[in-house]
């Protein structure tokens, strides 16, 4: 149920003092149920929270020494939530394109990771991922990979919000040469970073039901529950994966996981493509959260997830980019366009996956997926100030009839002008304030030469 938002009353006086940041002008998309866009709008930020919202055509005398963000001819909206990413895989962008998933993963990516992943490369690859996400309006990321101490450091340096998970797989892996140590390494990672920052949440990521044993899957969920943290997993990404699980266990993937008692609201399942109707219903019944990853799924020809059915069943569905090795970019605005159009063409229904639904996937539903729906995902007074400003002064965004449709179908990451996370400006007028883009790109370019041999 949407919370009431009396702050859209322009006559209400602020109660918490002058703002630190004032976002002035533009069309405000709050993503609060029942609230249409406010145009023109003024949004105040005090500390790490939104302190006041009013019409910008009303005179405001409370600006004090606030930093002004000029949002005239722009859209103001909640920051985007990338619900499935492997940030450091920017290192492998374009390395192994146009290959089937199994060949791509087993013959190209796994060997490259084994040879080239080390703390230094993961740190700089993750910084490049953070840079790209900030540039395209992402303010929160759910990430899973190896050497994740370095990803935590990169995300913390960037100022993004993140659920950062240590990868678990029953094979020798970067940083975990003995797979018998995989859960101990992941649990130590959680203990090391739990409570480190209110922006960083550690976690665990089991690669898949195919690459993790029953014992590993069950124990990973037990550990996650002990810390009240979500567990991430790749689920039913390819038909071949499903066939192999059925051959091994006699059960389809969802029913196999259900038998291990790991299906609940603490499980975040990415891809979730090759599922039967009763599997989707069981996931909904158990409260499992889903991440739709359309561009990676299309590029690897993995298939089309039954997202509209999941939405109809009331499931929490987020949107993710996956890593740059299987998508090639981390642009969630582009991902929204793909999600909406794929949802239409796959069902031959032009009203399926409408703009509002897709926007919820990267804002309010993404926040629910993180368990942060009371803090982020909508623009409301007293919520955390995770806000982006999208510039409308480009030919492809003129004229403006429906701001939500413009964001989903016309905008791209390059249109994002300003990014605020937790009340801190990370990018202003396309200038990065927390990261040095030249240094990051130079470092990763050098690693790219090494990887290319």
ZAVOLUM-377560 format. One line per field, with one value per residue (C-alpha): residue number from 1; residue in one letter; x, y, z. Coordinates in steps of 0.1 Angstrom, whole numbers. Layout:
<kemis>
n (NUM	...)
res (A	...)
px (X	...)
py (Y	...)
pz (Z	...)
</kemis>
This chain:
<kemis>
n (1	2	3	4	5	6	7	8	9	10	11	12	13	14	15	16	17	18	19	20	21	22	23	24	25	26	27	28	29	30	31	32	33	34	35	36	37	38	39	40	41	42	43	44	45	46	47	48	49	50	51	52	53	54	55	56	57	58	59	60	61	62	63	64	65	66	67	68	69	70	71	72	73	74	75	76	77	78	79	80	81	82	83	84	85	86	87	88	89	90	91	92	93	94	95	96	97	98	99	100	101	102	103	104	105	106	107	108	109	110	111	112	113	114	115	116	117	118	119	120	121	122	123	124	125	126	127	128	129	130	131	132	133	134	135	136	137	138	139	140	141	142	143	144	145	146	147	148	149	150	151	152	153	154	155	156	157	158	159	160	161	162	163	164	165	166	167	168	169	170	171	172	173	174	175	176	177	178	179	180	181	182	183	184	185	186	187	188	189	190	191	192	193	194	195	196	197	198	199	200	201	202	203	204	205	206	207	208	209	210	211	212	213	214	215	216	217	218	219	220	221	222	223	224	225	226	227	228	229	230	231	232	233	234	235	236	237	238	239	240	241	242	243	244	245	246	247	248	249	250	251	252	253	254	255	256	257	258	259	260	261	262	263	264	265	266	267	268	269	270	271	272	273	274	275	276	277	278	279	280	281	282	283	284	285	286	287	288	289	290	291	292	293	294	295	296	297	298	299	300	301	302	303	304	305	306	307	308	309	310	311	312	313	314	315	316	317	318	319	320	321	322	323	324	325	326	327	328	329	330	331	332	333	334	335	336	337	338	339	340	341	342	343	344	345	346	347	348	349	350	351	352	353	354	355	356	357	358	359	360	361	362	363	364	365	366	367	368	369	370	371	372	373	374	375	376	377	378	379	380	381	382	383	384	385	386	387	388	389	390	391	392	393	394	395	396	397	398	399	400	401	402	403	404	405	406	407	408	409	410	411	412	413	414	415	416	417	418	419	420	421	422	423	424	425	426	427	428	429	430	431	432	433	434	435	436	437	438	439	440	441	442	443	444	445	446	447	448	449	450	451	452	453)
res (X	X	X	X	X	X	X	X	X	X	X	X	X	X	X	X	X	X	X	X	X	X	X	X	X	X	X	X	X	X	X	X	X	X	X	X	X	X	X	X	X	X	X	X	X	X	X	X	X	X	X	X	X	X	X	X	X	X	X	X	X	X	X	X	X	X	X	X	X	X	X	X	X	X	X	X	X	X	X	X	X	X	X	X	X	X	X	X	X	X	X	X	X	X	X	X	X	X	X	X	X	X	X	X	X	X	X	X	X	X	X	X	X	X	X	X	X	X	X	X	X	X	X	X	X	X	X	X	X	X	X	X	X	X	X	X	X	X	X	X	X	X	X	X	X	X	X	X	X	X	X	X	X	X	X	X	X	X	X	X	X	X	X	X	X	X	X	X	X	X	X	X	X	X	X	X	X	X	X	X	X	X	X	X	X	X	X	X	X	X	X	X	X	X	X	X	X	X	X	X	X	X	X	X	X	X	X	X	X	X	X	X	X	X	X	X	X	X	X	X	X	X	X	X	X	X	X	X	X	X	X	X	X	X	X	X	X	X	X	X	X	X	X	X	X	X	X	X	X	X	X	X	X	X	X	X	X	X	X	X	X	X	X	X	X	X	X	X	X	X	X	X	X	X	X	X	X	X	X	X	X	X	X	X	X	X	X	X	X	X	X	X	X	X	X	X	X	X	X	X	X	X	X	X	X	X	X	X	X	X	X	X	X	X	X	X	X	X	X	X	X	X	X	X	X	X	X	X	X	X	X	X	X	X	X	X	X	X	X	X	X	X	X	X	X	X	X	X	X	X	X	X	X	X	X	X	X	X	X	X	X	X	X	X	X	X	X	X	X	X	X	X	X	X	X	X	X	X	X	X	X	X	X	X	X	X	X	X	X	X	X	X	X	X	X	X	X	X	X	X	X	X	X	X	X	X	X	X	X	X	X	X	X	X	X	X	X	X	X	X	X	X	X	X	X	X	X	X	X	X	X	X	X	X	X	X	X	X	X	X	X	X	X	X	X	X	X	X	X	X	X	X	X)
px (0	14	21	3	25	11	43	29	10	30	18	34	64	96	101	138	156	171	181	216	206	177	166	149	124	115	90	89	81	77	67	42	10	-17	5	8	40	44	55	73	87	112	128	147	174	186	214	207	169	143	130	104	86	67	57	85	62	57	82	106	124	141	171	198	232	218	236	213	207	191	164	145	137	145	128	135	130	141	176	176	183	203	192	217	252	288	305	341	332	337	371	357	335	335	359	337	307	283	287	263	261	279	308	309	310	331	356	360	348	358	394	397	386	410	439	432	411	430	422	437	418	385	390	395	370	344	353	347	314	305	315	293	264	266	268	236	215	220	221	219	234	230	263	278	313	347	373	343	363	376	341	329	358	350	313	321	345	320	292	267	244	250	242	275	277	307	303	300	306	317	347	381	374	393	404	390	412	398	360	357	365	338	312	338	352	317	307	340	332	298	312	340	316	284	277	307	285	248	252	268	252	273	258	263	257	254	262	235	218	240	273	265	258	227	249	264	229	214	242	244	208	213	241	222	192	215	225	190	205	192	208	213	213	211	180	169	189	190	170	201	207	171	176	207	191	162	186	206	177	145	130	127	148	122	109	145	153	119	130	161	140	156	126	114	114	151	160	168	167	181	171	143	136	128	101	69	36	36	72	63	33	55	80	51	37	71	77	109	121	130	154	146	178	164	195	219	192	187	224	231	198	189	152	124	113	76	78	42	29	51	39	3	9	21	58	85	104	134	155	192	219	240	278	294	307	271	254	283	268	253	227	194	176	184	175	140	134	145	124	92	96	107	76	54	68	71	34	22	5	14	0	21	50	38	61	48	54	89	97	85	110	140	125	99	99	137	137	114	137	165	142	146	111	107	139	143	125	101	105	88	96	117	129	166	177	186	176	185	179	174	180	153	172	180	162	151	132	112	83	73	38	42	73	72	70	98	121	114	113	133	159	194	220	238	208	213	226	228	230	224	228	220	220	255	260	280	276	266	261	278	309	319	325	337	356	384	372	405	425	399	396	434	439	412	425	459	443	425	458	470	438	440	475)
py (0	34	58	91	120	152	170	176	204	236	255	232	247	226	213	204	236	248	221	211	205	220	204	232	229	200	172	151	114	102	66	68	50	74	105	119	137	171	199	221	206	215	188	196	173	177	153	119	124	142	170	188	186	215	231	251	278	287	311	294	314	285	278	293	281	250	236	241	215	231	206	228	210	177	148	142	106	79	65	33	-1	-26	-59	-83	-74	-86	-52	-63	-81	-48	-64	-88	-65	-77	-105	-134	-121	-141	-175	-200	-197	-229	-222	-186	-196	-227	-221	-183	-166	-192	-195	-157	-153	-181	-164	-127	-122	-110	-84	-55	-63	-68	-35	-15	-34	-28	9	11	-6	19	48	34	29	64	78	61	68	37	45	9	-23	-60	-76	-111	-122	-132	-112	-92	-74	-53	-47	-35	-11	1	6	24	47	55	64	39	18	-20	-55	-71	-109	-133	-159	-196	-224	-260	-257	-240	-203	-170	-165	-198	-225	-252	-254	-270	-235	-217	-213	-205	-177	-164	-164	-146	-120	-114	-111	-87	-62	-65	-31	-15	11	19	19	-16	-49	-81	-114	-147	-157	-194	-196	-221	-253	-270	-258	-260	-292	-299	-295	-262	-247	-257	-245	-212	-205	-215	-190	-163	-168	-167	-132	-122	-116	-126	-153	-148	-175	-180	-200	-219	-197	-222	-252	-273	-264	-275	-308	-315	-308	-331	-358	-355	-351	-362	-328	-295	-267	-250	-283	-294	-262	-265	-299	-283	-258	-227	-212	-182	-144	-144	-159	-136	-156	-141	-150	-176	-183	-219	-225	-243	-228	-247	-236	-200	-205	-222	-193	-169	-189	-190	-152	-157	-125	-125	-105	-101	-98	-93	-81	-107	-134	-121	-118	-154	-166	-181	-174	-151	-152	-153	-119	-107	-139	-132	-97	-109	-133	-104	-114	-89	-85	-64	-56	-62	-58	-88	-84	-66	-99	-109	-76	-52	-23	-14	11	4	29	9	-23	-9	-3	-39	-53	-35	-44	-80	-84	-72	-91	-124	-123	-106	-81	-44	-35	-60	-47	-11	18	21	-15	-15	17	0	-28	-4	18	7	-30	-30	-14	-41	-67	-52	-50	-12	-3	20	38	41	35	64	102	109	131	113	87	85	109	86	108	113	141	132	160	164	188	163	157	122	135	162	167	154	139	112	115	78	67	91	75	39	42	73	81	65	66	94	117	114	148	145	116	118	88	91	129	130	143	117	134	169	182	150	157	129	140	108	90	99	85	90	70	42	38	39	12	-11	-4	-17	-48	-53	-55	-81	-101	-99	-114)
pz (0	-10	19	18	6	20	10	-25	-9	-19	11	37	54	58	93	93	84	52	26	18	-18	-38	-71	-89	-117	-140	-141	-109	-113	-76	-84	-55	-64	-73	-77	-112	-123	-107	-131	-123	-91	-63	-42	-10	4	40	51	36	32	12	34	13	-21	-36	-69	-83	-95	-58	-43	-19	8	25	2	25	13	-4	-35	-64	-91	-121	-133	-157	-189	-171	-154	-117	-105	-81	-87	-107	-90	-110	-94	-111	-120	-120	-120	-124	-156	-174	-177	-203	-222	-259	-252	-262	-282	-304	-287	-271	-233	-225	-249	-238	-201	-201	-229	-227	-195	-168	-183	-185	-149	-138	-155	-150	-119	-89	-63	-83	-115	-97	-79	-110	-131	-104	-103	-141	-135	-108	-131	-159	-136	-121	-156	-166	-135	-113	-76	-62	-74	-65	-74	-71	-81	-68	-48	-35	-9	-38	-51	-17	-17	-52	-45	-12	-30	-57	-32	-47	-26	-29	-19	-27	-26	-25	-53	-43	-67	-63	-86	-81	-84	-83	-47	-36	-52	-29	-34	0	14	-6	21	48	25	19	55	65	38	54	89	76	60	79	95	78	60	58	20	18	26	22	10	-7	-43	-53	-90	-99	-89	-115	-102	-65	-47	-25	6	-7	-16	17	38	19	27	63	66	48	72	102	92	79	44	10	-10	-48	-74	-112	-120	-151	-174	-203	-214	-214	-177	-169	-187	-168	-135	-143	-154	-121	-97	-114	-107	-124	-109	-88	-73	-67	-48	-29	-17	-3	17	2	-16	4	4	11	-23	-52	-85	-116	-152	-143	-179	-185	-159	-162	-151	-118	-111	-115	-92	-66	-67	-62	-33	-16	-21	-41	-57	-94	-115	-152	-174	-209	-228	-216	-222	-258	-265	-254	-270	-236	-240	-227	-190	-182	-165	-172	-156	-126	-123	-126	-97	-75	-74	-67	-100	-105	-136	-140	-167	-158	-164	-194	-208	-217	-221	-230	-210	-176	-189	-171	-192	-223	-204	-196	-233	-241	-213	-224	-261	-255	-232	-260	-289	-270	-261	-292	-269	-273	-239	-221	-200	-201	-192	-157	-149	-162	-143	-111	-118	-115	-87	-62	-69	-70	-36	-23	-38	-16	14	13	2	32	24	-14	-47	-45	-40	-7	23	49	24	15	-12	-40	-70	-106	-130	-167	-193	-218	-241	-268	-301	-292	-261	-279	-277	-242	-238	-212	-189	-180	-216	-225	-198	-209	-247	-256	-229	-226	-199	-217	-209	-171	-159	-121	-96	-58	-35	2	-1	-17	-52	-72	-106	-114	-149	-162	-141	-117	-81	-65	-92	-116	-150	-168	-143	-141	-179	-183	-157	-172	-207	-196	-181	-214	-232	-207	-212	-250	-248)
</kemis>
